Amino acid sequence: MTLIWLGALLVFVGVLQMAFQPIWRGRLSGTKRLRSGLDTLEPQAPGSGFGIKSNWPGLVLVAAGGASLLAAAVI
């Protein structure tokens, strides 16, 4: 029973870590300005929000949690 809770907790923490990684790194948008002078929400490099290099701890936690859940299901 504790293996199930451990696996669920690891998956949950891993997903949260990957979701909050862009916020922890700093601003979500670049410093580009629109012609009206307002900031834009569009990132400077589209598609650069998720990467293995910056999200590997979350991926490891999710994989460990999945392995724990799988082991609990087999037992």
CORNOR-V786299 format. One record per residue. RES is the residue in one small letter. SS is DSSP state (alpha for helix, beta for strand, coil for the rest). PHI is phi in whole degrees, 0 to 359 (* if undefined). BURIAL is 1 if it has 9 or more other C-alpha atoms within 8 Angstrom, else 0. Layout:
res=RES ss=SS phi=PHI burial=BURIAL
res=RES ss=SS phi=PHI burial=BURIAL
This chain:
res=m ss=coil phi=* burial=0
res=t ss=alpha phi=290 burial=0
res=l ss=alpha phi=293 burial=1
res=i ss=alpha phi=293 burial=1
res=w ss=alpha phi=295 burial=0
res=l ss=alpha phi=297 burial=1
res=g ss=alpha phi=297 burial=1
res=a ss=alpha phi=296 burial=1
res=l ss=alpha phi=294 burial=1
res=l ss=alpha phi=296 burial=1
res=v ss=alpha phi=296 burial=1
res=f ss=alpha phi=297 burial=1
res=v ss=alpha phi=294 burial=1
res=g ss=alpha phi=296 burial=1
res=v ss=alpha phi=293 burial=1
res=l ss=alpha phi=296 burial=1
res=q ss=alpha phi=297 burial=1
res=m ss=alpha phi=289 burial=1
res=a ss=alpha phi=288 burial=0
res=f ss=alpha phi=267 burial=0
res=q ss=alpha phi=302 burial=1
res=p ss=alpha phi=297 burial=1
res=i ss=alpha phi=289 burial=0
res=w ss=alpha phi=293 burial=0
res=r ss=alpha phi=286 burial=0
res=g ss=coil phi=137 burial=0
res=r ss=coil phi=294 burial=0
res=l ss=coil phi=276 burial=0
res=s ss=coil phi=243 burial=1
res=g ss=coil phi=282 burial=1
res=t ss=coil phi=262 burial=0
res=k ss=coil phi=295 burial=0
res=r ss=beta phi=241 burial=1
res=l ss=coil phi=283 burial=0
res=r ss=coil phi=297 burial=0
res=s ss=coil phi=280 burial=0
res=g ss=coil phi=94 burial=0
res=l ss=coil phi=272 burial=0
res=d ss=beta phi=292 burial=0
res=t ss=coil phi=258 burial=1
res=l ss=coil phi=268 burial=0
res=e ss=coil phi=283 burial=0
res=p ss=coil phi=291 burial=0
res=q ss=coil phi=293 burial=0
res=a ss=coil phi=245 burial=0
res=p ss=coil phi=300 burial=0
res=g ss=coil phi=84 burial=0
res=s ss=coil phi=264 burial=0
res=g ss=coil phi=286 burial=0
res=f ss=coil phi=239 burial=0
res=g ss=coil phi=210 burial=0
res=i ss=alpha phi=297 burial=0
res=k ss=alpha phi=298 burial=0
res=s ss=alpha phi=265 burial=0
res=n ss=alpha phi=247 burial=1
res=w ss=alpha phi=296 burial=0
res=p ss=alpha phi=296 burial=1
res=g ss=alpha phi=294 burial=1
res=l ss=alpha phi=294 burial=1
res=v ss=alpha phi=294 burial=1
res=l ss=alpha phi=297 burial=1
res=v ss=alpha phi=295 burial=1
res=a ss=alpha phi=295 burial=1
res=a ss=alpha phi=295 burial=1
res=g ss=alpha phi=295 burial=1
res=g ss=alpha phi=295 burial=1
res=a ss=alpha phi=295 burial=1
res=s ss=alpha phi=294 burial=1
res=l ss=alpha phi=295 burial=1
res=l ss=alpha phi=294 burial=0
res=a ss=alpha phi=295 burial=1
res=a ss=alpha phi=292 burial=1
res=a ss=alpha phi=289 burial=0
res=v ss=alpha phi=285 burial=0
res=i ss=coil phi=290 burial=0
